[in-house]
Amino acid sequence: KKQKNERWERVEQYMTSLNVSDWKIAILEADNILDDIIERMGYKGENLGERMKQIEASDFPYLEEAWQAHKMRNTIAHKGTDYALTRSEAEHTINIYHRIFKDLGYL
């Protein structure tokens, strides 16, 4: 539990920055945490997207939001510096991850 929360604290630390690239790192890291959790839950697949396709909505309360957040992560990962992430998009996305992690007992 302690190590997990250190990872989340790093995400929150990046979000305190005024630098857009730090917010992007926060989202990428939060998505990595989500991937680790879903993998540990036993879902199989080459990547997070494939693993999430295996999940029944009834088994995972915030599945729709998880997809939203993961799609934002993909946009950041594929467009990089070309993507103009806004503060409100970043906060919205991080809040989704936070809700999911809280619900799953990670936080």
Accessible surface in RSA format (square Angstrom, percent):
REM  Atomic radii and reference values for relative SASA: ProtOr
REM  Chains: A
REM  Algorithm: Lee & Richards
REM  Probe-radius: 1.40
REM  Slices: 20
REM RES _ NUM      All-atoms   Total-Side   Main-Chain    Non-polar    All polar
REM                ABS   REL    ABS   REL    ABS   REL    ABS   REL    ABS   REL
RES LYS A   1   135.11  65.9 100.27  61.5  34.84  83.0  84.34  75.9  50.77  54.1
RES LYS A   2   158.36  77.3 147.41  90.4  10.95  26.1 122.46 110.2  35.90  38.2
RES GLN A   3   122.93  68.7 119.45  87.3   3.47   8.3  47.47 101.0  75.46  57.2
RES LYS A   4    62.65  30.6  62.57  38.4   0.09   0.2  20.41  18.4  42.24  45.0
RES ASN A   5    42.67  29.4  42.45  41.0   0.22   0.5  13.80  33.2  28.87  27.9
RES GLU A   6    80.41  46.2  77.09  58.3   3.31   7.9  27.57  53.3  52.84  43.1
RES ARG A   7    38.13  16.0  38.13  19.4   0.00   0.0  12.43  17.0  25.71  15.6
RES TRP A   8     9.24   3.7   9.24   4.5   0.00   0.0   9.00   4.8   0.25   0.4
RES GLU A   9   103.23  59.3  99.74  75.5   3.49   8.3  37.24  72.0  65.99  53.9
RES ARG A  10   118.92  49.9 116.33  59.3   2.58   6.1  51.94  71.0  66.98  40.6
RES VAL A  11     0.00   0.0   0.00   0.0   0.00   0.0   0.00   0.0   0.00   0.0
RES GLU A  12    77.09  44.3  75.16  56.9   1.93   4.6  26.20  50.7  50.89  41.5
RES GLN A  13   122.97  68.8 118.20  86.4   4.77  11.4  42.61  90.7  80.36  60.9
RES TYR A  14    68.96  32.2  66.66  37.9   2.30   6.0  32.68  24.6  36.28  44.7
RES MET A  15    15.24   7.9  14.60   9.7   0.63   1.5  14.88  12.6   0.36   0.5
RES THR A  16    98.62  70.1  70.10  71.1  28.52  68.0  68.48  92.0  30.14  45.6
RES SER A  17    26.10  22.1  15.18  20.3  10.92  25.2  20.54  43.7   5.56   7.8
RES LEU A  18   172.85  96.3 148.51 106.2  24.34  61.2 149.21 104.8  23.64  63.6
RES ASN A  19    79.15  54.6  71.73  69.3   7.42  17.9  19.47  46.9  59.68  57.7
RES VAL A  20    57.22  37.7  55.44  50.2   1.78   4.3  55.44  48.2   1.78   4.8
RES SER A  21    56.00  47.3  53.77  71.8   2.23   5.1  40.68  86.6  15.31  21.5
RES ASP A  22    34.78  24.4  34.78  34.6   0.00   0.0   0.35   0.8  34.43  34.3
RES TRP A  23    18.59   7.5  18.59   9.0   0.00   0.0  18.59   9.9   0.00   0.0
RES LYS A  24    20.76  10.1  20.76  12.7   0.00   0.0  13.63  12.3   7.13   7.6
RES ILE A  25    72.32  41.2  72.21  53.8   0.11   0.3  72.21  52.0   0.11   0.3
RES ALA A  26     0.00   0.0   0.00   0.0   0.00   0.0   0.00   0.0   0.00   0.0
RES ILE A  27     0.00   0.0   0.00   0.0   0.00   0.0   0.00   0.0   0.00   0.0
RES LEU A  28    56.53  31.5  55.91  40.0   0.62   1.5  55.91  39.3   0.62   1.7
RES GLU A  29    29.94  17.2  28.77  21.8   1.17   2.8   4.86   9.4  25.08  20.5
RES ALA A  30     0.00   0.0   0.00   0.0   0.00   0.0   0.00   0.0   0.00   0.0
RES ASP A  31     4.79   3.4   4.79   4.8   0.00   0.0   0.00   0.0   4.79   4.8
RES ASN A  32    73.62  50.8  72.33  69.9   1.29   3.1  10.90  26.2  62.72  60.6
RES ILE A  33     0.30   0.2   0.30   0.2   0.00   0.0   0.30   0.2   0.00   0.0
RES LEU A  34     0.00   0.0   0.00   0.0   0.00   0.0   0.00   0.0   0.00   0.0
RES ASP A  35    31.17  21.8  31.17  31.0   0.00   0.0   2.97   7.0  28.20  28.1
RES ASP A  36    47.60  33.3  45.28  45.1   2.33   5.5   8.47  19.9  39.14  39.0
RES ILE A  37    14.19   8.1  13.36  10.0   0.83   2.0  14.19  10.2   0.00   0.0
RES ILE A  38     0.00   0.0   0.00   0.0   0.00   0.0   0.00   0.0   0.00   0.0
RES GLU A  39    90.13  51.7  82.05  62.1   8.08  19.2  23.56  45.6  66.56  54.3
RES ARG A  40   147.45  61.9 111.50  56.8  35.95  85.6  78.94 107.9  68.51  41.5
RES MET A  41    83.66  43.3  47.29  31.3  36.37  86.6  55.42  47.1  28.24  37.4
RES GLY A  42    43.39  53.5   0.00   N/A  43.39  53.5  26.04  71.5  17.35  38.9
RES TYR A  43    43.03  20.1  39.99  22.8   3.04   7.9  27.73  20.8  15.30  18.9
RES LYS A  44   157.12  76.7 151.70  93.1   5.42  12.9 112.20 101.0  44.92  47.9
RES GLY A  45    32.84  40.5   0.00   N/A  32.84  40.5  15.98  43.9  16.86  37.7
RES GLU A  46   152.15  87.3 121.39  91.8  30.75  73.2  40.84  79.0 111.31  90.9
RES ASN A  47    77.38  53.4  74.89  72.4   2.49   6.0  33.30  80.1  44.08  42.6
RES LEU A  48     7.34   4.1   5.03   3.6   2.31   5.8   5.03   3.5   2.31   6.2
RES GLY A  49    11.38  14.0   0.00   N/A  11.38  14.0  10.57  29.0   0.80   1.8
RES GLU A  50    67.22  38.6  66.53  50.3   0.69   1.6  22.51  43.5  44.71  36.5
RES ARG A  51    16.06   6.7  16.06   8.2   0.00   0.0   0.04   0.1  16.02   9.7
RES MET A  52     1.09   0.6   0.00   0.0   1.09   2.6   0.00   0.0   1.09   1.4
RES LYS A  53   152.03  74.2 118.55  72.7  33.48  79.7  74.31  66.9  77.71  82.8
RES GLN A  54   105.16  58.8  82.17  60.0  22.99  54.7  15.53  33.1  89.63  68.0
RES ILE A  55    11.80   6.7   0.21   0.2  11.58  27.9   0.35   0.3  11.45  31.1
RES GLU A  56   112.95  64.8 110.58  83.7   2.36   5.6  32.68  63.2  80.26  65.5
RES ALA A  57    70.98  65.3  58.60  90.4  12.38  28.2  58.91  83.0  12.06  32.0
RES SER A  58   109.25  92.3  65.44  87.3  43.82 100.9  59.44 126.6  49.81  69.8
RES ASP A  59    83.20  58.3  61.05  60.8  22.15  52.4  17.75  41.8  65.45  65.3
RES PHE A  60     2.24   1.1   1.81   1.1   0.43   1.1   1.81   1.1   0.43   1.2
RES PRO A  61    88.72  64.7  51.95  47.4  36.77 133.7  62.18  51.3  26.54 164.9
RES TYR A  62    60.30  28.2  59.73  34.0   0.56   1.5  23.12  17.4  37.18  45.8
RES LEU A  63    19.24  10.7  18.42  13.2   0.82   2.1  18.42  12.9   0.82   2.2
RES GLU A  64   129.99  74.6 126.25  95.5   3.74   8.9  60.18 116.4  69.81  57.0
RES GLU A  65    49.15  28.2  49.15  37.2   0.00   0.0  12.18  23.6  36.97  30.2
RES ALA A  66     0.00   0.0   0.00   0.0   0.00   0.0   0.00   0.0   0.00   0.0
RES TRP A  67    48.56  19.5  48.56  23.5   0.00   0.0  37.85  20.2  10.71  17.4
RES GLN A  68    97.26  54.4  87.87  64.2   9.39  22.3  39.16  83.3  58.10  44.1
RES ALA A  69     0.83   0.8   0.00   0.0   0.83   1.9   0.83   1.2   0.00   0.0
RES HIS A  70    13.13   7.2  13.13   9.1   0.00   0.0   7.66   7.9   5.48   6.4
RES LYS A  71   126.66  61.8 124.53  76.4   2.14   5.1  77.72  70.0  48.95  52.1
RES MET A  72    32.66  16.9  28.57  18.9   4.09   9.7  31.63  26.9   1.03   1.4
RES ARG A  73    63.52  26.7  63.52  32.4   0.00   0.0   1.38   1.9  62.14  37.7
RES ASN A  74    45.12  31.1  45.06  43.5   0.06   0.2  12.28  29.6  32.84  31.7
RES THR A  75    40.04  28.5  33.69  34.2   6.34  15.1  14.32  19.2  25.72  38.9
RES ILE A  76     5.19   3.0   3.56   2.7   1.63   3.9   3.56   2.6   1.63   4.4
RES ALA A  77    45.36  41.7  12.28  19.0  33.07  75.2  18.27  25.7  27.09  71.8
RES HIS A  78   147.93  80.8 112.68  78.3  35.25  90.2  80.66  83.1  67.27  78.3
RES LYS A  79   117.47  57.3 106.98  65.6  10.49  25.0  63.10  56.8  54.37  57.9
RES GLY A  80    28.92  35.7   0.00   N/A  28.92  35.7  28.53  78.3   0.39   0.9
RES THR A  81   137.37  97.7 109.63 111.1  27.74  66.1  83.78 112.5  53.60  81.0
RES ASP A  82   129.38  90.6  96.28  95.8  33.11  78.3  27.58  64.9 101.80 101.5
RES TYR A  83    41.58  19.4  39.14  22.3   2.45   6.4  29.10  21.9  12.48  15.4
RES ALA A  84    86.27  79.3  66.14 102.1  20.13  45.8  74.66 105.1  11.61  30.8
RES LEU A  85     7.04   3.9   0.00   0.0   7.04  17.7   0.00   0.0   7.04  18.9
RES THR A  86    70.65  50.2  65.14  66.0   5.51  13.1  69.13  92.9   1.52   2.3
RES ARG A  87    84.53  35.5  80.11  40.8   4.42  10.5  51.13  69.9  33.40  20.2
RES SER A  88    80.32  67.9  73.25  97.8   7.07  16.3  50.09 106.7  30.23  42.4
RES GLU A  89    54.93  31.5  50.03  37.8   4.90  11.7  27.43  53.0  27.51  22.5
RES ALA A  90     0.00   0.0   0.00   0.0   0.00   0.0   0.00   0.0   0.00   0.0
RES GLU A  91    72.67  41.7  71.36  54.0   1.31   3.1  20.68  40.0  51.99  42.4
RES HIS A  92   100.13  54.7  96.11  66.8   4.02  10.3  70.41  72.6  29.72  34.6
RES THR A  93     3.89   2.8   3.89   3.9   0.00   0.0   0.00   0.0   3.89   5.9
RES ILE A  94    12.17   6.9  12.17   9.1   0.00   0.0  12.17   8.8   0.00   0.0
RES ASN A  95    80.91  55.8  79.47  76.8   1.45   3.5  13.29  32.0  67.63  65.4
RES ILE A  96     2.04   1.2   2.04   1.5   0.00   0.0   2.04   1.5   0.00   0.0
RES TYR A  97     0.00   0.0   0.00   0.0   0.00   0.0   0.00   0.0   0.00   0.0
RES HIS A  98    58.64  32.0  58.64  40.8   0.00   0.0  28.20  29.1  30.44  35.4
RES ARG A  99    96.72  40.6  94.18  48.0   2.54   6.1  46.34  63.3  50.38  30.5
RES ILE A 100     1.38   0.8   1.21   0.9   0.16   0.4   1.38   1.0   0.00   0.0
RES PHE A 101     0.00   0.0   0.00   0.0   0.00   0.0   0.00   0.0   0.00   0.0
RES LYS A 102   123.47  60.2 110.07  67.5  13.39  31.9  71.42  64.3  52.05  55.4
RES ASP A 103    72.96  51.1  38.74  38.6  34.21  80.9  12.34  29.0  60.62  60.5
RES LEU A 104    55.02  30.6  21.34  15.3  33.69  84.7  26.78  18.8  28.24  76.0
RES GLY A 105    43.63  53.8   0.00   N/A  43.63  53.8  30.12  82.7  13.51  30.3
RES TYR A 106     9.11   4.3   5.57   3.2   3.54   9.2   8.83   6.6   0.28   0.3
RES LEU A 107    45.93  25.6  14.43  10.3  31.50  79.2  31.88  22.4  14.06  37.8
END  Absolute sums over single chains surface
CHAIN  1 A     6259.1       5290.0        969.1       3194.0       3065.1
END  Absolute sums over all chains
TOTAL          6259.1       5290.0        969.1       3194.0       3065.1
